[in-house]
Amino acid sequence: MIRAVSTNMDEIYSWFACVTLIFFGLNIMRVVNVGYQMFALLAE
């Protein structure tokens, strides 16, 4: 029983880490995109 719970927690933790990485990746891409647009406006 403890072994099964441990494996389940590992799966939940790895899934949570994957979702967190995707979330941060999308946020970084959006920040870079906004920063690039601001730079393009200032460069004109």
mmJSON file of the N, C-alpha and C atoms, coordinates in Angstrom:
{"data_MODEL":{"atom_site":{
"group_PDB":["ATOM","ATOM","ATOM","ATOM","ATOM","ATOM","ATOM","ATOM","ATOM","ATOM","ATOM","ATOM","ATOM","ATOM","ATOM","ATOM","ATOM","ATOM","ATOM","ATOM","ATOM","ATOM","ATOM","ATOM","ATOM","ATOM","ATOM","ATOM","ATOM","ATOM","ATOM","ATOM","ATOM","ATOM","ATOM","ATOM","ATOM","ATOM","ATOM","ATOM","ATOM","ATOM","ATOM","ATOM","ATOM","ATOM","ATOM","ATOM","ATOM","ATOM","ATOM","ATOM","ATOM","ATOM","ATOM","ATOM","ATOM","ATOM","ATOM","ATOM","ATOM","ATOM","ATOM","ATOM","ATOM","ATOM","ATOM","ATOM","ATOM","ATOM","ATOM","ATOM","ATOM","ATOM","ATOM","ATOM","ATOM","ATOM","ATOM","ATOM","ATOM","ATOM","ATOM","ATOM","ATOM","ATOM","ATOM","ATOM","ATOM","ATOM","ATOM","ATOM","ATOM","ATOM","ATOM","ATOM","ATOM","ATOM","ATOM","ATOM","ATOM","ATOM","ATOM","ATOM","ATOM","ATOM","ATOM","ATOM","ATOM","ATOM","ATOM","ATOM","ATOM","ATOM","ATOM","ATOM","ATOM","ATOM","ATOM","ATOM","ATOM","ATOM","ATOM","ATOM","ATOM","ATOM","ATOM","ATOM","ATOM","ATOM","ATOM","ATOM"],
"id":[1,2,3,4,5,6,7,8,9,10,11,12,13,14,15,16,17,18,19,20,21,22,23,24,25,26,27,28,29,30,31,32,33,34,35,36,37,38,39,40,41,42,43,44,45,46,47,48,49,50,51,52,53,54,55,56,57,58,59,60,61,62,63,64,65,66,67,68,69,70,71,72,73,74,75,76,77,78,79,80,81,82,83,84,85,86,87,88,89,90,91,92,93,94,95,96,97,98,99,100,101,102,103,104,105,106,107,108,109,110,111,112,113,114,115,116,117,118,119,120,121,122,123,124,125,126,127,128,129,130,131,132],
"type_symbol":["N","C","C","N","C","C","N","C","C","N","C","C","N","C","C","N","C","C","N","C","C","N","C","C","N","C","C","N","C","C","N","C","C","N","C","C","N","C","C","N","C","C","N","C","C","N","C","C","N","C","C","N","C","C","N","C","C","N","C","C","N","C","C","N","C","C","N","C","C","N","C","C","N","C","C","N","C","C","N","C","C","N","C","C","N","C","C","N","C","C","N","C","C","N","C","C","N","C","C","N","C","C","N","C","C","N","C","C","N","C","C","N","C","C","N","C","C","N","C","C","N","C","C","N","C","C","N","C","C","N","C","C"],
"label_atom_id":["N","CA","C","N","CA","C","N","CA","C","N","CA","C","N","CA","C","N","CA","C","N","CA","C","N","CA","C","N","CA","C","N","CA","C","N","CA","C","N","CA","C","N","CA","C","N","CA","C","N","CA","C","N","CA","C","N","CA","C","N","CA","C","N","CA","C","N","CA","C","N","CA","C","N","CA","C","N","CA","C","N","CA","C","N","CA","C","N","CA","C","N","CA","C","N","CA","C","N","CA","C","N","CA","C","N","CA","C","N","CA","C","N","CA","C","N","CA","C","N","CA","C","N","CA","C","N","CA","C","N","CA","C","N","CA","C","N","CA","C","N","CA","C","N","CA","C","N","CA","C","N","CA","C"],
"label_alt_id":[null,null,null,null,null,null,null,null,null,null,null,null,null,null,null,null,null,null,null,null,null,null,null,null,null,null,null,null,null,null,null,null,null,null,null,null,null,null,null,null,null,null,null,null,null,null,null,null,null,null,null,null,null,null,null,null,null,null,null,null,null,null,null,null,null,null,null,null,null,null,null,null,null,null,null,null,null,null,null,null,null,null,null,null,null,null,null,null,null,null,null,null,null,null,null,null,null,null,null,null,null,null,null,null,null,null,null,null,null,null,null,null,null,null,null,null,null,null,null,null,null,null,null,null,null,null,null,null,null,null,null,null],
"label_comp_id":["MET","MET","MET","ILE","ILE","ILE","ARG","ARG","ARG","ALA","ALA","ALA","VAL","VAL","VAL","SER","SER","SER","THR","THR","THR","ASN","ASN","ASN","MET","MET","MET","ASP","ASP","ASP","GLU","GLU","GLU","ILE","ILE","ILE","TYR","TYR","TYR","SER","SER","SER","TRP","TRP","TRP","PHE","PHE","PHE","ALA","ALA","ALA","CYS","CYS","CYS","VAL","VAL","VAL","THR","THR","THR","LEU","LEU","LEU","ILE","ILE","ILE","PHE","PHE","PHE","PHE","PHE","PHE","GLY","GLY","GLY","LEU","LEU","LEU","ASN","ASN","ASN","ILE","ILE","ILE","MET","MET","MET","ARG","ARG","ARG","VAL","VAL","VAL","VAL","VAL","VAL","ASN","ASN","ASN","VAL","VAL","VAL","GLY","GLY","GLY","TYR","TYR","TYR","GLN","GLN","GLN","MET","MET","MET","PHE","PHE","PHE","ALA","ALA","ALA","LEU","LEU","LEU","LEU","LEU","LEU","ALA","ALA","ALA","GLU","GLU","GLU"],
"label_asym_id":["A","A","A","A","A","A","A","A","A","A","A","A","A","A","A","A","A","A","A","A","A","A","A","A","A","A","A","A","A","A","A","A","A","A","A","A","A","A","A","A","A","A","A","A","A","A","A","A","A","A","A","A","A","A","A","A","A","A","A","A","A","A","A","A","A","A","A","A","A","A","A","A","A","A","A","A","A","A","A","A","A","A","A","A","A","A","A","A","A","A","A","A","A","A","A","A","A","A","A","A","A","A","A","A","A","A","A","A","A","A","A","A","A","A","A","A","A","A","A","A","A","A","A","A","A","A","A","A","A","A","A","A"],
"label_entity_id":["1","1","1","1","1","1","1","1","1","1","1","1","1","1","1","1","1","1","1","1","1","1","1","1","1","1","1","1","1","1","1","1","1","1","1","1","1","1","1","1","1","1","1","1","1","1","1","1","1","1","1","1","1","1","1","1","1","1","1","1","1","1","1","1","1","1","1","1","1","1","1","1","1","1","1","1","1","1","1","1","1","1","1","1","1","1","1","1","1","1","1","1","1","1","1","1","1","1","1","1","1","1","1","1","1","1","1","1","1","1","1","1","1","1","1","1","1","1","1","1","1","1","1","1","1","1","1","1","1","1","1","1"],
"label_seq_id":[1,1,1,2,2,2,3,3,3,4,4,4,5,5,5,6,6,6,7,7,7,8,8,8,9,9,9,10,10,10,11,11,11,12,12,12,13,13,13,14,14,14,15,15,15,16,16,16,17,17,17,18,18,18,19,19,19,20,20,20,21,21,21,22,22,22,23,23,23,24,24,24,25,25,25,26,26,26,27,27,27,28,28,28,29,29,29,30,30,30,31,31,31,32,32,32,33,33,33,34,34,34,35,35,35,36,36,36,37,37,37,38,38,38,39,39,39,40,40,40,41,41,41,42,42,42,43,43,43,44,44,44],
"pdbx_PDB_ins_code":[null,null,null,null,null,null,null,null,null,null,null,null,null,null,null,null,null,null,null,null,null,null,null,null,null,null,null,null,null,null,null,null,null,null,null,null,null,null,null,null,null,null,null,null,null,null,null,null,null,null,null,null,null,null,null,null,null,null,null,null,null,null,null,null,null,null,null,null,null,null,null,null,null,null,null,null,null,null,null,null,null,null,null,null,null,null,null,null,null,null,null,null,null,null,null,null,null,null,null,null,null,null,null,null,null,null,null,null,null,null,null,null,null,null,null,null,null,null,null,null,null,null,null,null,null,null,null,null,null,null,null,null],
"Cartn_x":[0.84,0.0,0.871,1.877,2.753,3.467,3.879,4.583,3.677,2.409,1.477,1.263,1.105,0.895,2.123,3.312,4.55,4.631,4.324,4.37,3.355,2.17,1.145,1.619,2.246,2.748,3.835,4.696,5.738,5.111,4.051,3.392,2.768,2.119,1.493,2.562,3.7,4.758,5.353,5.606,6.182,5.192,3.904,2.892,2.831,2.869,2.826,4.053,5.222,6.448,6.352,5.793,5.649,4.717,3.583,2.626,3.258,4.037,4.686,5.692,6.465,7.446,6.741,5.648,4.905,4.36,3.814,3.239,4.309,5.476,6.555,7.079,7.145,7.623,6.712,5.396,4.455,4.568,4.723,4.85,6.111,7.232,8.484,8.342,7.717,7.532,6.688,5.627,4.757,5.509,6.307,7.079,8.091,8.771,9.751,9.048,7.868,7.128,6.726,6.202,5.803,7.027,8.125,9.35,9.849,9.764,10.214,9.329,8.018,7.113,7.411,7.66,8.01,9.31,10.298,11.574,11.372,10.496,10.237,9.576,8.662,8.016,9.035,9.925,10.93,11.944,12.217,13.227,12.717,11.4,10.886,11.052],
"Cartn_y":[-1.204,0.0,1.249,1.269,2.452,2.615,1.492,1.549,2.159,1.747,2.256,3.757,4.163,5.59,6.385,5.841,6.529,6.711,5.643,5.733,6.759,6.757,7.71,9.139,9.389,10.73,11.128,10.181,10.489,10.899,10.193,10.546,11.931,12.211,13.524,14.612,14.354,15.367,15.625,14.559,14.742,15.471,15.162,15.839,17.312,17.606,18.995,19.76,19.115,19.768,20.062,19.137,19.336,20.506,20.554,21.65,22.977,22.972,24.207,24.682,23.752,24.141,24.724,24.092,24.607,25.995,26.177,27.472,28.559,28.271,29.262,29.508,28.459,28.632,29.563,29.38,30.257,31.682,31.849,33.193,33.875,33.146,33.731,34.119,33.254,33.578,34.837,34.977,36.145,37.405,37.313,38.478,38.885,37.906,38.218,38.847,38.333,38.874,40.32,40.594,41.967,42.87,42.4,43.197,43.49,42.507,42.72,43.748,43.688,44.667,46.068,46.2,47.507,48.013,47.122,47.513,47.955,47.245,47.609,48.987,49.267,50.584,51.672,51.421,52.426,52.593,51.537,51.603,52.411,52.546,53.277,54.753],
"Cartn_z":[0.0,0.0,0.0,0.861,0.91,-0.438,-1.016,-2.298,-3.371,-3.397,-4.403,-4.21,-2.948,-2.681,-3.107,-2.829,-3.187,-4.702,-5.456,-6.914,-7.409,-6.797,-7.215,-6.969,-5.83,-5.528,-6.52,-6.912,-7.886,-9.217,-9.629,-10.89,-10.794,-9.653,-9.483,-9.497,-8.828,-8.757,-10.139,-10.916,-12.246,-13.159,-13.033,-13.854,-13.482,-12.17,-11.702,-12.191,-12.164,-12.627,-14.124,-14.896,-16.343,-16.622,-15.926,-16.126,-15.723,-14.635,-14.186,-15.229,-15.802,-16.82,-18.039,-18.474,-19.633,-19.322,-18.106,-17.728,-17.74,-17.14,-17.123,-18.534,-19.358,-20.73,-21.515,-21.376,-22.08,-21.562,-20.248,-19.683,-20.198,-20.242,-20.726,-22.194,-23.003,-24.421,-24.567,-23.754,-23.852,-23.432,-22.366,-21.91,-22.976,-23.574,-24.623,-25.819,-26.177,-27.318,-27.051,-25.85,-25.509,-25.498,-24.922,-24.889,-26.299,-27.194,-28.57,-29.274,-29.041,-29.652,-29.133,-27.829,-27.262,-27.878,-28.034,-28.629,-30.076,-30.818,-32.21,-32.275,-31.342,-31.339,-31.021,-30.059,-29.708,-30.834,-31.582,-32.639,-33.832,-33.977,-35.131,-35.042],
"occupancy":[1.0,1.0,1.0,1.0,1.0,1.0,1.0,1.0,1.0,1.0,1.0,1.0,1.0,1.0,1.0,1.0,1.0,1.0,1.0,1.0,1.0,1.0,1.0,1.0,1.0,1.0,1.0,1.0,1.0,1.0,1.0,1.0,1.0,1.0,1.0,1.0,1.0,1.0,1.0,1.0,1.0,1.0,1.0,1.0,1.0,1.0,1.0,1.0,1.0,1.0,1.0,1.0,1.0,1.0,1.0,1.0,1.0,1.0,1.0,1.0,1.0,1.0,1.0,1.0,1.0,1.0,1.0,1.0,1.0,1.0,1.0,1.0,1.0,1.0,1.0,1.0,1.0,1.0,1.0,1.0,1.0,1.0,1.0,1.0,1.0,1.0,1.0,1.0,1.0,1.0,1.0,1.0,1.0,1.0,1.0,1.0,1.0,1.0,1.0,1.0,1.0,1.0,1.0,1.0,1.0,1.0,1.0,1.0,1.0,1.0,1.0,1.0,1.0,1.0,1.0,1.0,1.0,1.0,1.0,1.0,1.0,1.0,1.0,1.0,1.0,1.0,1.0,1.0,1.0,1.0,1.0,1.0],
"B_iso_or_equiv":[0.0,0.0,0.0,0.0,0.0,0.0,0.0,0.0,0.0,0.0,0.0,0.0,0.0,0.0,0.0,0.0,0.0,0.0,0.0,0.0,0.0,0.0,0.0,0.0,0.0,0.0,0.0,0.0,0.0,0.0,0.0,0.0,0.0,0.0,0.0,0.0,0.0,0.0,0.0,0.0,0.0,0.0,0.0,0.0,0.0,0.0,0.0,0.0,0.0,0.0,0.0,0.0,0.0,0.0,0.0,0.0,0.0,0.0,0.0,0.0,0.0,0.0,0.0,0.0,0.0,0.0,0.0,0.0,0.0,0.0,0.0,0.0,0.0,0.0,0.0,0.0,0.0,0.0,0.0,0.0,0.0,0.0,0.0,0.0,0.0,0.0,0.0,0.0,0.0,0.0,0.0,0.0,0.0,0.0,0.0,0.0,0.0,0.0,0.0,0.0,0.0,0.0,0.0,0.0,0.0,0.0,0.0,0.0,0.0,0.0,0.0,0.0,0.0,0.0,0.0,0.0,0.0,0.0,0.0,0.0,0.0,0.0,0.0,0.0,0.0,0.0,0.0,0.0,0.0,0.0,0.0,0.0],
"pdbx_formal_charge":[null,null,null,null,null,null,null,null,null,null,null,null,null,null,null,null,null,null,null,null,null,null,null,null,null,null,null,null,null,null,null,null,null,null,null,null,null,null,null,null,null,null,null,null,null,null,null,null,null,null,null,null,null,null,null,null,null,null,null,null,null,null,null,null,null,null,null,null,null,null,null,null,null,null,null,null,null,null,null,null,null,null,null,null,null,null,null,null,null,null,null,null,null,null,null,null,null,null,null,null,null,null,null,null,null,null,null,null,null,null,null,null,null,null,null,null,null,null,null,null,null,null,null,null,null,null,null,null,null,null,null,null],
"auth_seq_id":[1,1,1,2,2,2,3,3,3,4,4,4,5,5,5,6,6,6,7,7,7,8,8,8,9,9,9,10,10,10,11,11,11,12,12,12,13,13,13,14,14,14,15,15,15,16,16,16,17,17,17,18,18,18,19,19,19,20,20,20,21,21,21,22,22,22,23,23,23,24,24,24,25,25,25,26,26,26,27,27,27,28,28,28,29,29,29,30,30,30,31,31,31,32,32,32,33,33,33,34,34,34,35,35,35,36,36,36,37,37,37,38,38,38,39,39,39,40,40,40,41,41,41,42,42,42,43,43,43,44,44,44],
"auth_comp_id":["MET","MET","MET","ILE","ILE","ILE","ARG","ARG","ARG","ALA","ALA","ALA","VAL","VAL","VAL","SER","SER","SER","THR","THR","THR","ASN","ASN","ASN","MET","MET","MET","ASP","ASP","ASP","GLU","GLU","GLU","ILE","ILE","ILE","TYR","TYR","TYR","SER","SER","SER","TRP","TRP","TRP","PHE","PHE","PHE","ALA","ALA","ALA","CYS","CYS","CYS","VAL","VAL","VAL","THR","THR","THR","LEU","LEU","LEU","ILE","ILE","ILE","PHE","PHE","PHE","PHE","PHE","PHE","GLY","GLY","GLY","LEU","LEU","LEU","ASN","ASN","ASN","ILE","ILE","ILE","MET","MET","MET","ARG","ARG","ARG","VAL","VAL","VAL","VAL","VAL","VAL","ASN","ASN","ASN","VAL","VAL","VAL","GLY","GLY","GLY","TYR","TYR","TYR","GLN","GLN","GLN","MET","MET","MET","PHE","PHE","PHE","ALA","ALA","ALA","LEU","LEU","LEU","LEU","LEU","LEU","ALA","ALA","ALA","GLU","GLU","GLU"],
"auth_asym_id":["A","A","A","A","A","A","A","A","A","A","A","A","A","A","A","A","A","A","A","A","A","A","A","A","A","A","A","A","A","A","A","A","A","A","A","A","A","A","A","A","A","A","A","A","A","A","A","A","A","A","A","A","A","A","A","A","A","A","A","A","A","A","A","A","A","A","A","A","A","A","A","A","A","A","A","A","A","A","A","A","A","A","A","A","A","A","A","A","A","A","A","A","A","A","A","A","A","A","A","A","A","A","A","A","A","A","A","A","A","A","A","A","A","A","A","A","A","A","A","A","A","A","A","A","A","A","A","A","A","A","A","A"],
"auth_atom_id":["N","CA","C","N","CA","C","N","CA","C","N","CA","C","N","CA","C","N","CA","C","N","CA","C","N","CA","C","N","CA","C","N","CA","C","N","CA","C","N","CA","C","N","CA","C","N","CA","C","N","CA","C","N","CA","C","N","CA","C","N","CA","C","N","CA","C","N","CA","C","N","CA","C","N","CA","C","N","CA","C","N","CA","C","N","CA","C","N","CA","C","N","CA","C","N","CA","C","N","CA","C","N","CA","C","N","CA","C","N","CA","C","N","CA","C","N","CA","C","N","CA","C","N","CA","C","N","CA","C","N","CA","C","N","CA","C","N","CA","C","N","CA","C","N","CA","C","N","CA","C","N","CA","C"],
"pdbx_PDB_model_num":[1,1,1,1,1,1,1,1,1,1,1,1,1,1,1,1,1,1,1,1,1,1,1,1,1,1,1,1,1,1,1,1,1,1,1,1,1,1,1,1,1,1,1,1,1,1,1,1,1,1,1,1,1,1,1,1,1,1,1,1,1,1,1,1,1,1,1,1,1,1,1,1,1,1,1,1,1,1,1,1,1,1,1,1,1,1,1,1,1,1,1,1,1,1,1,1,1,1,1,1,1,1,1,1,1,1,1,1,1,1,1,1,1,1,1,1,1,1,1,1,1,1,1,1,1,1,1,1,1,1,1,1]
}}}
